[in-house]
Amino acid sequence: MSAPSIDNSTSDERRAYVREAWRCLSDCESCGKCKILRGREAEMLYADYIDGKRSYMDITLEIRNMTYKAL
């Protein structure tokens, strides 16, 4: 499922998508989400997307770039 577009969704729909996309799977060894978030809340990282300011993909790419630089 792809992220709802900013133009055709509400902030509540975008928030629900972020929550579902980043929910804990309770399987840290095979999931990797915690490693990517590095102790940060997904809703905080995606606040600009939820508020309709930036696309989900733009923020995701930024998070990935920060993660790879940290390694």
mmCIF file as Biopython writes it, N, C-alpha, C and O atoms, coordinates in Angstrom:
data_model
#
loop_
_atom_site.group_PDB
_atom_site.id
_atom_site.type_symbol
_atom_site.label_atom_id
_atom_site.label_alt_id
_atom_site.label_comp_id
_atom_site.label_asym_id
_atom_site.label_entity_id
_atom_site.label_seq_id
_atom_site.pdbx_PDB_ins_code
_atom_site.Cartn_x
_atom_site.Cartn_y
_atom_site.Cartn_z
_atom_site.occupancy
_atom_site.B_iso_or_equiv
_atom_site.auth_seq_id
_atom_site.auth_asym_id
_atom_site.pdbx_PDB_model_num
ATOM 1   N N  . MET A ? 1  ? 0.849  -1.178 0.000  1.0 0.0 1  A 1 
ATOM 2   C CA . MET A ? 1  ? 0.000  0.000  0.000  1.0 0.0 1  A 1 
ATOM 3   C C  . MET A ? 1  ? 0.895  1.243  0.000  1.0 0.0 1  A 1 
ATOM 4   O O  . MET A ? 1  ? 1.841  1.330  0.783  1.0 0.0 1  A 1 
ATOM 5   N N  . SER A ? 2  ? 0.603  2.172  -0.852 1.0 0.0 2  A 1 
ATOM 6   C CA . SER A ? 2  ? 1.406  3.385  -0.916 1.0 0.0 2  A 1 
ATOM 7   C C  . SER A ? 2  ? 0.795  4.474  -0.040 1.0 0.0 2  A 1 
ATOM 8   O O  . SER A ? 2  ? -0.386 4.428  0.307  1.0 0.0 2  A 1 
ATOM 9   N N  . ALA A ? 3  ? 1.606  5.428  0.300  1.0 0.0 3  A 1 
ATOM 10  C CA . ALA A ? 3  ? 1.177  6.514  1.175  1.0 0.0 3  A 1 
ATOM 11  C C  . ALA A ? 3  ? 0.109  7.359  0.487  1.0 0.0 3  A 1 
ATOM 12  O O  . ALA A ? 3  ? 0.200  7.626  -0.711 1.0 0.0 3  A 1 
ATOM 13  N N  . PRO A ? 4  ? -0.901 7.777  1.243  1.0 0.0 4  A 1 
ATOM 14  C CA . PRO A ? 4  ? -1.920 8.657  0.662  1.0 0.0 4  A 1 
ATOM 15  C C  . PRO A ? 4  ? -1.284 9.965  0.189  1.0 0.0 4  A 1 
ATOM 16  O O  . PRO A ? 4  ? -0.422 10.523 0.868  1.0 0.0 4  A 1 
ATOM 17  N N  . SER A ? 5  ? -1.708 10.443 -0.964 1.0 0.0 5  A 1 
ATOM 18  C CA . SER A ? 5  ? -1.162 11.701 -1.451 1.0 0.0 5  A 1 
ATOM 19  C C  . SER A ? 5  ? -1.667 12.846 -0.574 1.0 0.0 5  A 1 
ATOM 20  O O  . SER A ? 5  ? -2.751 12.780 0.004  1.0 0.0 5  A 1 
ATOM 21  N N  . ILE A ? 6  ? -0.865 13.876 -0.494 1.0 0.0 6  A 1 
ATOM 22  C CA . ILE A ? 6  ? -1.220 15.031 0.322  1.0 0.0 6  A 1 
ATOM 23  C C  . ILE A ? 6  ? -2.479 15.704 -0.231 1.0 0.0 6  A 1 
ATOM 24  O O  . ILE A ? 6  ? -3.320 16.182 0.531  1.0 0.0 6  A 1 
ATOM 25  N N  . ASP A ? 7  ? -2.601 15.736 -1.554 1.0 0.0 7  A 1 
ATOM 26  C CA . ASP A ? 7  ? -3.726 16.421 -2.189 1.0 0.0 7  A 1 
ATOM 27  C C  . ASP A ? 7  ? -5.068 15.719 -1.981 1.0 0.0 7  A 1 
ATOM 28  O O  . ASP A ? 7  ? -6.118 16.362 -2.003 1.0 0.0 7  A 1 
ATOM 29  N N  . ASN A ? 8  ? -5.031 14.405 -1.779 1.0 0.0 8  A 1 
ATOM 30  C CA . ASN A ? 8  ? -6.282 13.638 -1.716 1.0 0.0 8  A 1 
ATOM 31  C C  . ASN A ? 8  ? -6.509 12.938 -0.386 1.0 0.0 8  A 1 
ATOM 32  O O  . ASN A ? 8  ? -7.177 11.905 -0.338 1.0 0.0 8  A 1 
ATOM 33  N N  . SER A ? 9  ? -5.961 13.487 0.699  1.0 0.0 9  A 1 
ATOM 34  C CA . SER A ? 9  ? -6.147 12.844 2.005  1.0 0.0 9  A 1 
ATOM 35  C C  . SER A ? 9  ? -6.195 13.895 3.104  1.0 0.0 9  A 1 
ATOM 36  O O  . SER A ? 9  ? -5.783 15.040 2.923  1.0 0.0 9  A 1 
ATOM 37  N N  . THR A ? 10 ? -6.703 13.471 4.227  1.0 0.0 10 A 1 
ATOM 38  C CA . THR A ? 10 ? -6.737 14.350 5.401  1.0 0.0 10 A 1 
ATOM 39  C C  . THR A ? 10 ? -5.515 14.062 6.272  1.0 0.0 10 A 1 
ATOM 40  O O  . THR A ? 10 ? -4.845 13.043 6.106  1.0 0.0 10 A 1 
ATOM 41  N N  . SER A ? 11 ? -5.242 14.959 7.184  1.0 0.0 11 A 1 
ATOM 42  C CA . SER A ? 11 ? -4.116 14.731 8.095  1.0 0.0 11 A 1 
ATOM 43  C C  . SER A ? 11 ? -4.353 13.480 8.938  1.0 0.0 11 A 1 
ATOM 44  O O  . SER A ? 11 ? -3.406 12.762 9.260  1.0 0.0 11 A 1 
ATOM 45  N N  . ASP A ? 12 ? -5.604 13.216 9.296  1.0 0.0 12 A 1 
ATOM 46  C CA . ASP A ? 12 ? -5.905 11.997 10.068 1.0 0.0 12 A 1 
ATOM 47  C C  . ASP A ? 12 ? -5.604 10.737 9.260  1.0 0.0 12 A 1 
ATOM 48  O O  . ASP A ? 12 ? -5.104 9.755  9.810  1.0 0.0 12 A 1 
ATOM 49  N N  . GLU A ? 13 ? -5.901 10.756 7.977  1.0 0.0 13 A 1 
ATOM 50  C CA . GLU A ? 13 ? -5.589 9.603  7.124  1.0 0.0 13 A 1 
ATOM 51  C C  . GLU A ? 13 ? -4.079 9.419  6.996  1.0 0.0 13 A 1 
ATOM 52  O O  . GLU A ? 13 ? -3.578 8.295  7.037  1.0 0.0 13 A 1 
ATOM 53  N N  . ARG A ? 14 ? -3.364 10.519 6.844  1.0 0.0 14 A 1 
ATOM 54  C CA . ARG A ? 14 ? -1.908 10.431 6.738  1.0 0.0 14 A 1 
ATOM 55  C C  . ARG A ? 14 ? -1.291 9.956  8.049  1.0 0.0 14 A 1 
ATOM 56  O O  . ARG A ? 14 ? -0.360 9.150  8.038  1.0 0.0 14 A 1 
ATOM 57  N N  . ARG A ? 15 ? -1.800 10.448 9.181  1.0 0.0 15 A 1 
ATOM 58  C CA . ARG A ? 15 ? -1.313 10.004 10.496 1.0 0.0 15 A 1 
ATOM 59  C C  . ARG A ? 15 ? -1.563 8.499  10.665 1.0 0.0 15 A 1 
ATOM 60  O O  . ARG A ? 15 ? -0.689 7.776  11.146 1.0 0.0 15 A 1 
ATOM 61  N N  . ALA A ? 16 ? -2.729 8.037  10.280 1.0 0.0 16 A 1 
ATOM 62  C CA . ALA A ? 16 ? -3.059 6.606  10.395 1.0 0.0 16 A 1 
ATOM 63  C C  . ALA A ? 16 ? -2.119 5.777  9.521  1.0 0.0 16 A 1 
ATOM 64  O O  . ALA A ? 16 ? -1.702 4.689  9.918  1.0 0.0 16 A 1 
ATOM 65  N N  . TYR A ? 17 ? -1.790 6.278  8.350  1.0 0.0 17 A 1 
ATOM 66  C CA . TYR A ? 17 ? -0.862 5.558  7.474  1.0 0.0 17 A 1 
ATOM 67  C C  . TYR A ? 17 ? 0.511  5.446  8.130  1.0 0.0 17 A 1 
ATOM 68  O O  . TYR A ? 17 ? 1.100  4.365  8.149  1.0 0.0 17 A 1 
ATOM 69  N N  . VAL A ? 18 ? 1.024  6.543  8.663  1.0 0.0 18 A 1 
ATOM 70  C CA . VAL A ? 18 ? 2.341  6.531  9.317  1.0 0.0 18 A 1 
ATOM 71  C C  . VAL A ? 18 ? 2.333  5.561  10.491 1.0 0.0 18 A 1 
ATOM 72  O O  . VAL A ? 18 ? 3.268  4.776  10.653 1.0 0.0 18 A 1 
ATOM 73  N N  . ARG A ? 19 ? 1.299  5.607  11.298 1.0 0.0 19 A 1 
ATOM 74  C CA . ARG A ? 19 ? 1.211  4.696  12.447 1.0 0.0 19 A 1 
ATOM 75  C C  . ARG A ? 19 ? 1.248  3.240  12.000 1.0 0.0 19 A 1 
ATOM 76  O O  . ARG A ? 19 ? 1.946  2.419  12.595 1.0 0.0 19 A 1 
ATOM 77  N N  . GLU A ? 20 ? 0.501  2.927  10.963 1.0 0.0 20 A 1 
ATOM 78  C CA . GLU A ? 20 ? 0.441  1.541  10.493 1.0 0.0 20 A 1 
ATOM 79  C C  . GLU A ? 20 ? 1.763  1.127  9.832  1.0 0.0 20 A 1 
ATOM 80  O O  . GLU A ? 20 ? 2.257  0.021  10.054 1.0 0.0 20 A 1 
ATOM 81  N N  . ALA A ? 21 ? 2.317  2.010  9.032  1.0 0.0 21 A 1 
ATOM 82  C CA . ALA A ? 21 ? 3.558  1.685  8.322  1.0 0.0 21 A 1 
ATOM 83  C C  . ALA A ? 21 ? 4.716  1.447  9.287  1.0 0.0 21 A 1 
ATOM 84  O O  . ALA A ? 21 ? 5.597  0.634  9.005  1.0 0.0 21 A 1 
ATOM 85  N N  . TRP A ? 22 ? 4.725  2.146  10.419 1.0 0.0 22 A 1 
ATOM 86  C CA . TRP A ? 22 ? 5.843  2.069  11.348 1.0 0.0 22 A 1 
ATOM 87  C C  . TRP A ? 22 ? 5.502  1.348  12.653 1.0 0.0 22 A 1 
ATOM 88  O O  . TRP A ? 22 ? 6.257  1.435  13.622 1.0 0.0 22 A 1 
ATOM 89  N N  . ARG A ? 23 ? 4.382  0.644  12.687 1.0 0.0 23 A 1 
ATOM 90  C CA . ARG A ? 23 ? 4.017  -0.052 13.919 1.0 0.0 23 A 1 
ATOM 91  C C  . ARG A ? 23 ? 5.029  -1.150 14.228 1.0 0.0 23 A 1 
ATOM 92  O O  . ARG A ? 23 ? 5.622  -1.746 13.329 1.0 0.0 23 A 1 
ATOM 93  N N  . CYS A ? 24 ? 5.206  -1.399 15.505 1.0 0.0 24 A 1 
ATOM 94  C CA . CYS A ? 24 ? 6.157  -2.404 15.951 1.0 0.0 24 A 1 
ATOM 95  C C  . CYS A ? 24 ? 5.660  -3.797 15.584 1.0 0.0 24 A 1 
ATOM 96  O O  . CYS A ? 24 ? 4.498  -4.134 15.810 1.0 0.0 24 A 1 
ATOM 97  N N  . LEU A ? 25 ? 6.550  -4.597 15.018 1.0 0.0 25 A 1 
ATOM 98  C CA . LEU A ? 25 ? 6.208  -5.970 14.653 1.0 0.0 25 A 1 
ATOM 99  C C  . LEU A ? 25 ? 6.666  -6.974 15.705 1.0 0.0 25 A 1 
ATOM 100 O O  . LEU A ? 25 ? 6.425  -8.174 15.574 1.0 0.0 25 A 1 
ATOM 101 N N  . SER A ? 26 ? 7.326  -6.479 16.745 1.0 0.0 26 A 1 
ATOM 102 C CA . SER A ? 26 ? 7.829  -7.318 17.840 1.0 0.0 26 A 1 
ATOM 103 C C  . SER A ? 26 ? 8.754  -8.423 17.340 1.0 0.0 26 A 1 
ATOM 104 O O  . SER A ? 26 ? 8.750  -9.533 17.873 1.0 0.0 26 A 1 
ATOM 105 N N  . ASP A ? 27 ? 9.523  -8.122 16.342 1.0 0.0 27 A 1 
ATOM 106 C CA . ASP A ? 27 ? 10.492 -9.057 15.797 1.0 0.0 27 A 1 
ATOM 107 C C  . ASP A ? 27 ? 11.706 -8.255 15.325 1.0 0.0 27 A 1 
ATOM 108 O O  . ASP A ? 27 ? 11.991 -8.177 14.130 1.0 0.0 27 A 1 
ATOM 109 N N  . CYS A ? 28 ? 12.401 -7.671 16.273 1.0 0.0 28 A 1 
ATOM 110 C CA . CYS A ? 28 ? 13.470 -6.707 15.975 1.0 0.0 28 A 1 
ATOM 111 C C  . CYS A ? 28 ? 14.573 -7.252 15.080 1.0 0.0 28 A 1 
ATOM 112 O O  . CYS A ? 28 ? 15.141 -6.508 14.281 1.0 0.0 28 A 1 
ATOM 113 N N  . GLU A ? 29 ? 14.878 -8.516 15.199 1.0 0.0 29 A 1 
ATOM 114 C CA . GLU A ? 29 ? 15.972 -9.065 14.412 1.0 0.0 29 A 1 
ATOM 115 C C  . GLU A ? 29 ? 15.676 -9.097 12.920 1.0 0.0 29 A 1 
ATOM 116 O O  . GLU A ? 29 ? 16.596 -8.991 12.109 1.0 0.0 29 A 1 
ATOM 117 N N  . SER A ? 30 ? 14.418 -9.240 12.545 1.0 0.0 30 A 1 
ATOM 118 C CA . SER A ? 30 ? 14.107 -9.293 11.118 1.0 0.0 30 A 1 
ATOM 119 C C  . SER A ? 30 ? 13.397 -8.047 10.605 1.0 0.0 30 A 1 
ATOM 120 O O  . SER A ? 30 ? 13.262 -7.882 9.393  1.0 0.0 30 A 1 
ATOM 121 N N  . CYS A ? 31 ? 12.948 -7.183 11.477 1.0 0.0 31 A 1 
ATOM 122 C CA . CYS A ? 31 ? 12.180 -6.003 11.066 1.0 0.0 31 A 1 
ATOM 123 C C  . CYS A ? 31 ? 13.084 -4.831 10.685 1.0 0.0 31 A 1 
ATOM 124 O O  . CYS A ? 31 ? 13.088 -4.412 9.527  1.0 0.0 31 A 1 
ATOM 125 N N  . GLY A ? 32 ? 13.835 -4.307 11.621 1.0 0.0 32 A 1 
ATOM 126 C CA . GLY A ? 32 ? 14.740 -3.202 11.355 1.0 0.0 32 A 1 
ATOM 127 C C  . GLY A ? 32 ? 14.159 -1.816 11.522 1.0 0.0 32 A 1 
ATOM 128 O O  . GLY A ? 32 ? 14.888 -0.831 11.404 1.0 0.0 32 A 1 
ATOM 129 N N  . LYS A ? 33 ? 12.872 -1.710 11.792 1.0 0.0 33 A 1 
ATOM 130 C CA . LYS A ? 33 ? 12.254 -0.389 11.925 1.0 0.0 33 A 1 
ATOM 131 C C  . LYS A ? 33 ? 12.851 0.412  13.079 1.0 0.0 33 A 1 
ATOM 132 O O  . LYS A ? 33 ? 13.076 1.615  12.954 1.0 0.0 33 A 1 
ATOM 133 N N  . CYS A ? 34 ? 13.099 -0.243 14.177 1.0 0.0 34 A 1 
ATOM 134 C CA . CYS A ? 34 ? 13.679 0.451  15.338 1.0 0.0 34 A 1 
ATOM 135 C C  . CYS A ? 34 ? 15.050 1.020  15.015 1.0 0.0 34 A 1 
ATOM 136 O O  . CYS A ? 34 ? 15.403 2.108  15.469 1.0 0.0 34 A 1 
ATOM 137 N N  . LYS A ? 35 ? 15.813 0.283  14.235 1.0 0.0 35 A 1 
ATOM 138 C CA . LYS A ? 35 ? 17.154 0.738  13.847 1.0 0.0 35 A 1 
ATOM 139 C C  . LYS A ? 35 ? 17.057 1.990  12.979 1.0 0.0 35 A 1 
ATOM 140 O O  . LYS A ? 35 ? 17.868 2.907  13.108 1.0 0.0 35 A 1 
ATOM 141 N N  . ILE A ? 36 ? 16.075 2.024  12.107 1.0 0.0 36 A 1 
ATOM 142 C CA . ILE A ? 36 ? 15.886 3.182  11.235 1.0 0.0 36 A 1 
ATOM 143 C C  . ILE A ? 36 ? 15.403 4.386  12.045 1.0 0.0 36 A 1 
ATOM 144 O O  . ILE A ? 36 ? 15.897 5.497  11.857 1.0 0.0 36 A 1 
ATOM 145 N N  . LEU A ? 37 ? 14.447 4.171  12.936 1.0 0.0 37 A 1 
ATOM 146 C CA . LEU A ? 37 ? 13.895 5.279  13.729 1.0 0.0 37 A 1 
ATOM 147 C C  . LEU A ? 37 ? 14.875 5.777  14.794 1.0 0.0 37 A 1 
ATOM 148 O O  . LEU A ? 37 ? 14.822 6.940  15.194 1.0 0.0 37 A 1 
ATOM 149 N N  . ARG A ? 38 ? 15.768 4.897  15.249 1.0 0.0 38 A 1 
ATOM 150 C CA . ARG A ? 38 ? 16.784 5.239  16.251 1.0 0.0 38 A 1 
ATOM 151 C C  . ARG A ? 38 ? 16.192 5.966  17.461 1.0 0.0 38 A 1 
ATOM 152 O O  . ARG A ? 38 ? 16.688 7.017  17.869 1.0 0.0 38 A 1 
ATOM 153 N N  . GLY A ? 39 ? 15.133 5.398  18.025 1.0 0.0 39 A 1 
ATOM 154 C CA . GLY A ? 39 ? 14.533 5.927  19.241 1.0 0.0 39 A 1 
ATOM 155 C C  . GLY A ? 39 ? 13.595 7.104  19.035 1.0 0.0 39 A 1 
ATOM 156 O O  . GLY A ? 39 ? 13.071 7.656  20.002 1.0 0.0 39 A 1 
ATOM 157 N N  . ARG A ? 40 ? 13.379 7.492  17.790 1.0 0.0 40 A 1 
ATOM 158 C CA . ARG A ? 40 ? 12.491 8.623  17.503 1.0 0.0 40 A 1 
ATOM 159 C C  . ARG A ? 40 ? 11.102 8.111  17.147 1.0 0.0 40 A 1 
ATOM 160 O O  . ARG A ? 40 ? 10.953 6.985  16.674 1.0 0.0 40 A 1 
ATOM 161 N N  . GLU A ? 41 ? 10.111 8.916  17.368 1.0 0.0 41 A 1 
ATOM 162 C CA . GLU A ? 41 ? 8.733  8.557  17.035 1.0 0.0 41 A 1 
ATOM 163 C C  . GLU A ? 41 ? 8.475  8.820  15.553 1.0 0.0 41 A 1 
ATOM 164 O O  . GLU A ? 41 ? 8.847  9.871  15.030 1.0 0.0 41 A 1 
ATOM 165 N N  . ALA A ? 42 ? 7.844  7.871  14.886 1.0 0.0 42 A 1 
ATOM 166 C CA . ALA A ? 42 ? 7.553  8.016  13.461 1.0 0.0 42 A 1 
ATOM 167 C C  . ALA A ? 42 ? 6.661  9.231  13.193 1.0 0.0 42 A 1 
ATOM 168 O O  . ALA A ? 42 ? 6.869  9.949  12.216 1.0 0.0 42 A 1 
ATOM 169 N N  . GLU A ? 43 ? 5.680  9.460  14.047 1.0 0.0 43 A 1 
ATOM 170 C CA . GLU A ? 43 ? 4.796  10.612 13.843 1.0 0.0 43 A 1 
ATOM 171 C C  . GLU A ? 43 ? 5.558  11.928 13.932 1.0 0.0 43 A 1 
ATOM 172 O O  . GLU A ? 43 ? 5.203  12.895 13.258 1.0 0.0 43 A 1 
ATOM 173 N N  . MET A ? 44 ? 6.586  11.975 14.744 1.0 0.0 44 A 1 
ATOM 174 C CA . MET A ? 44 ? 7.386  13.186 14.838 1.0 0.0 44 A 1 
ATOM 175 C C  . MET A ? 44 ? 8.229  13.363 13.571 1.0 0.0 44 A 1 
ATOM 176 O O  . MET A ? 44 ? 8.313  14.463 13.024 1.0 0.0 44 A 1 
ATOM 177 N N  . LEU A ? 45 ? 8.846  12.282 13.112 1.0 0.0 45 A 1 
ATOM 178 C CA . LEU A ? 45 ? 9.660  12.350 11.905 1.0 0.0 45 A 1 
ATOM 179 C C  . LEU A ? 45 ? 8.831  12.704 10.671 1.0 0.0 45 A 1 
ATOM 180 O O  . LEU A ? 45 ? 9.309  13.400 9.775  1.0 0.0 45 A 1 
ATOM 181 N N  . TYR A ? 46 ? 7.614  12.232 10.628 1.0 0.0 46 A 1 
ATOM 182 C CA . TYR A ? 46 ? 6.731  12.464 9.488  1.0 0.0 46 A 1 
ATOM 183 C C  . TYR A ? 46 ? 5.726  13.587 9.726  1.0 0.0 46 A 1 
ATOM 184 O O  . TYR A ? 46 ? 4.697  13.641 9.053  1.0 0.0 46 A 1 
ATOM 185 N N  . ALA A ? 47 ? 6.001  14.469 10.654 1.0 0.0 47 A 1 
ATOM 186 C CA . ALA A ? 47 ? 5.082  15.569 10.986 1.0 0.0 47 A 1 
ATOM 187 C C  . ALA A ? 47 ? 4.791  16.448 9.770  1.0 0.0 47 A 1 
ATOM 188 O O  . ALA A ? 47 ? 3.647  16.854 9.567  1.0 0.0 47 A 1 
ATOM 189 N N  . ASP A ? 48 ? 5.796  16.744 8.970  1.0 0.0 48 A 1 
ATOM 190 C CA . ASP A ? 48 ? 5.571  17.575 7.778  1.0 0.0 48 A 1 
ATOM 191 C C  . ASP A ? 48 ? 4.661  16.873 6.774  1.0 0.0 48 A 1 
ATOM 192 O O  . ASP A ? 48 ? 3.861  17.530 6.108  1.0 0.0 48 A 1 
ATOM 193 N N  . TYR A ? 49 ? 4.767  15.573 6.656  1.0 0.0 49 A 1 
ATOM 194 C CA . TYR A ? 49 ? 3.866  14.816 5.783  1.0 0.0 49 A 1 
ATOM 195 C C  . TYR A ? 49 ? 2.452  14.849 6.346  1.0 0.0 49 A 1 
ATOM 196 O O  . TYR A ? 49 ? 1.496  15.115 5.618  1.0 0.0 49 A 1 
ATOM 197 N N  . ILE A ? 50 ? 2.321  14.582 7.627  1.0 0.0 50 A 1 
ATOM 198 C CA . ILE A ? 50 ? 1.005  14.580 8.263  1.0 0.0 50 A 1 
ATOM 199 C C  . ILE A ? 50 ? 0.346  15.955 8.119  1.0 0.0 50 A 1 
ATOM 200 O O  . ILE A ? 50 ? -0.864 16.050 7.916  1.0 0.0 50 A 1 
ATOM 201 N N  . ASP A ? 51 ? 1.143  17.014 8.226  1.0 0.0 51 A 1 
ATOM 202 C CA . ASP A ? 51 ? 0.627  18.382 8.106  1.0 0.0 51 A 1 
ATOM 203 C C  . ASP A ? 51 ? 0.435  18.822 6.654  1.0 0.0 51 A 1 
ATOM 204 O O  . ASP A ? 51 ? -0.060 19.921 6.404  1.0 0.0 51 A 1 
ATOM 205 N N  . GLY A ? 52 ? 0.823  17.972 5.691  1.0 0.0 52 A 1 
ATOM 206 C CA . GLY A ? 52 ? 0.626  18.284 4.286  1.0 0.0 52 A 1 
ATOM 207 C C  . GLY A ? 52 ? 1.686  19.193 3.693  1.0 0.0 52 A 1 
ATOM 208 O O  . GLY A ? 52 ? 1.441  19.835 2.672  1.0 0.0 52 A 1 
ATOM 209 N N  . LYS A ? 53 ? 2.863  19.264 4.311  1.0 0.0 53 A 1 
ATOM 210 C CA . LYS A ? 53 ? 3.926  20.160 3.842  1.0 0.0 53 A 1 
ATOM 211 C C  . LYS A ? 53 ? 4.936  19.485 2.919  1.0 0.0 53 A 1 
ATOM 212 O O  . LYS A ? 53 ? 5.481  20.130 2.023  1.0 0.0 53 A 1 
ATOM 213 N N  . ARG A ? 54 ? 5.191  18.194 3.126  1.0 0.0 54 A 1 
ATOM 214 C CA . ARG A ? 54 ? 6.179  17.448 2.342  1.0 0.0 54 A 1 
ATOM 215 C C  . ARG A ? 54 ? 5.642  16.058 2.048  1.0 0.0 54 A 1 
ATOM 216 O O  . ARG A ? 54 ? 4.796  15.543 2.778  1.0 0.0 54 A 1 
ATOM 217 N N  . SER A ? 55 ? 6.130  15.463 0.992  1.0 0.0 55 A 1 
ATOM 218 C CA . SER A ? 55 ? 5.657  14.124 0.638  1.0 0.0 55 A 1 
ATOM 219 C C  . SER A ? 55 ? 6.272  13.068 1.564  1.0 0.0 55 A 1 
ATOM 220 O O  . SER A ? 55 ? 7.330  13.270 2.160  1.0 0.0 55 A 1 
ATOM 221 N N  . TYR A ? 56 ? 5.585  11.964 1.657  1.0 0.0 56 A 1 
ATOM 222 C CA . TYR A ? 56 ? 6.061  10.838 2.454  1.0 0.0 56 A 1 
ATOM 223 C C  . TYR A ? 56 ? 7.413  10.361 1.925  1.0 0.0 56 A 1 
ATOM 224 O O  . TYR A ? 56 ? 8.322  10.077 2.705  1.0 0.0 56 A 1 
ATOM 225 N N  . MET A ? 57 ? 7.542  10.275 0.611  1.0 0.0 57 A 1 
ATOM 226 C CA . MET A ? 57 ? 8.778  9.784  0.003  1.0 0.0 57 A 1 
ATOM 227 C C  . MET A ? 57 ? 9.947  10.720 0.281  1.0 0.0 57 A 1 
ATOM 228 O O  . MET A ? 57 ? 11.050 10.249 0.556  1.0 0.0 57 A 1 
ATOM 229 N N  . ASP A ? 58 ? 9.738  12.022 0.218  1.0 0.0 58 A 1 
ATOM 230 C CA . ASP A ? 58 ? 10.821 12.972 0.513  1.0 0.0 58 A 1 
ATOM 231 C C  . ASP A ? 58 ? 11.366 12.747 1.924  1.0 0.0 58 A 1 
ATOM 232 O O  . ASP A ? 58 ? 12.579 12.729 2.134  1.0 0.0 58 A 1 
ATOM 233 N N  . ILE A ? 59 ? 10.476 12.580 2.870  1.0 0.0 59 A 1 
ATOM 234 C CA . ILE A ? 59 ? 10.897 12.385 4.262  1.0 0.0 59 A 1 
ATOM 235 C C  . ILE A ? 59 ? 11.571 11.027 4.426  1.0 0.0 59 A 1 
ATOM 236 O O  . ILE A ? 59 ? 12.580 10.917 5.122  1.0 0.0 59 A 1 
ATOM 237 N N  . THR A ? 60 ? 11.022 9.996  3.792  1.0 0.0 60 A 1 
ATOM 238 C CA . THR A ? 60 ? 11.612 8.665  3.869  1.0 0.0 60 A 1 
ATOM 239 C C  . THR A ? 60 ? 13.038 8.664  3.327  1.0 0.0 60 A 1 
ATOM 240 O O  . THR A ? 60 ? 13.929 8.068  3.930  1.0 0.0 60 A 1 
ATOM 241 N N  . LEU A ? 61 ? 13.256 9.321  2.207  1.0 0.0 61 A 1 
ATOM 242 C CA . LEU A ? 61 ? 14.606 9.399  1.637  1.0 0.0 61 A 1 
ATOM 243 C C  . LEU A ? 61 ? 15.552 10.152 2.565  1.0 0.0 61 A 1 
ATOM 244 O O  . LEU A ? 61 ? 16.715 9.776  2.709  1.0 0.0 61 A 1 
ATOM 245 N N  . GLU A ? 62 ? 15.062 11.201 3.186  1.0 0.0 62 A 1 
ATOM 246 C CA . GLU A ? 62 ? 15.886 11.950 4.148  1.0 0.0 62 A 1 
ATOM 247 C C  . GLU A ? 62 ? 16.268 11.071 5.340  1.0 0.0 62 A 1 
ATOM 248 O O  . GLU A ? 62 ? 17.417 11.090 5.781  1.0 0.0 62 A 1 
ATOM 249 N N  . ILE A ? 63 ? 15.315 10.307 5.860  1.0 0.0 63 A 1 
ATOM 250 C CA . ILE A ? 63 ? 15.584 9.408  6.986  1.0 0.0 63 A 1 
ATOM 251 C C  . ILE A ? 63 ? 16.607 8.353  6.580  1.0 0.0 63 A 1 
ATOM 252 O O  . ILE A ? 63 ? 17.528 8.058  7.340  1.0 0.0 63 A 1 
ATOM 253 N N  . ARG A ? 64 ? 16.452 7.789  5.397  1.0 0.0 64 A 1 
ATOM 254 C CA . ARG A ? 64 ? 17.407 6.777  4.917  1.0 0.0 64 A 1 
ATOM 255 C C  . ARG A ? 64 ? 18.799 7.357  4.787  1.0 0.0 64 A 1 
ATOM 256 O O  . ARG A ? 64 ? 19.771 6.712  5.179  1.0 0.0 64 A 1 
ATOM 257 N N  . ASN A ? 65 ? 18.920 8.559  4.247  1.0 0.0 65 A 1 
ATOM 258 C CA . ASN A ? 65 ? 20.221 9.200  4.107  1.0 0.0 65 A 1 
ATOM 259 C C  . ASN A ? 65 ? 20.862 9.433  5.469  1.0 0.0 65 A 1 
ATOM 260 O O  . ASN A ? 65 ? 22.068 9.236  5.623  1.0 0.0 65 A 1 
ATOM 261 N N  . MET A ? 66 ? 20.073 9.852  6.461  1.0 0.0 66 A 1 
ATOM 262 C CA . MET A ? 66 ? 20.607 10.069 7.814  1.0 0.0 66 A 1 
ATOM 263 C C  . MET A ? 66 ? 21.045 8.747  8.424  1.0 0.0 66 A 1 
ATOM 264 O O  . MET A ? 66 ? 22.057 8.693  9.124  1.0 0.0 66 A 1 
ATOM 265 N N  . THR A ? 67 ? 20.294 7.680  8.166  1.0 0.0 67 A 1 
ATOM 266 C CA . THR A ? 67 ? 20.615 6.357  8.715  1.0 0.0 67 A 1 
ATOM 267 C C  . THR A ? 67 ? 21.929 5.845  8.131  1.0 0.0 67 A 1 
ATOM 268 O O  . THR A ? 67 ? 22.777 5.347  8.872  1.0 0.0 67 A 1 
ATOM 269 N N  . TYR A ? 68 ? 22.107 5.959  6.843  1.0 0.0 68 A 1 
ATOM 270 C CA . TYR A ? 68 ? 23.320 5.459  6.200  1.0 0.0 68 A 1 
ATOM 271 C C  . TYR A ? 68 ? 24.536 6.275  6.601  1.0 0.0 68 A 1 
ATOM 272 O O  . TYR A ? 68 ? 25.630 5.722  6.710  1.0 0.0 68 A 1 
ATOM 273 N N  . LYS A ? 69 ? 24.379 7.573  6.824  1.0 0.0 69 A 1 
ATOM 274 C CA . LYS A ? 69 ? 25.494 8.404  7.268  1.0 0.0 69 A 1 
ATOM 275 C C  . LYS A ? 69 ? 25.930 8.011  8.672  1.0 0.0 69 A 1 
ATOM 276 O O  . LYS A ? 69 ? 27.113 8.086  9.004  1.0 0.0 69 A 1 
ATOM 277 N N  . ALA A ? 70 ? 24.964 7.589  9.503  1.0 0.0 70 A 1 
ATOM 278 C CA . ALA A ? 70 ? 25.270 7.200  10.874 1.0 0.0 70 A 1 
ATOM 279 C C  . ALA A ? 70 ? 26.039 5.882  10.921 1.0 0.0 70 A 1 
ATOM 280 O O  . ALA A ? 70 ? 26.760 5.619  11.884 1.0 0.0 70 A 1 
ATOM 281 N N  . LEU A ? 71 ? 25.892 5.059  9.896  1.0 0.0 71 A 1 
ATOM 282 C CA . LEU A ? 71 ? 26.591 3.760  9.870  1.0 0.0 71 A 1 
ATOM 283 C C  . LEU A ? 71 ? 28.013 3.992  9.459  1.0 0.0 71 A 1 
ATOM 284 O O  . LEU A ? 71 ? 28.792 3.044  9.368  1.0 0.0 71 A 1 
#
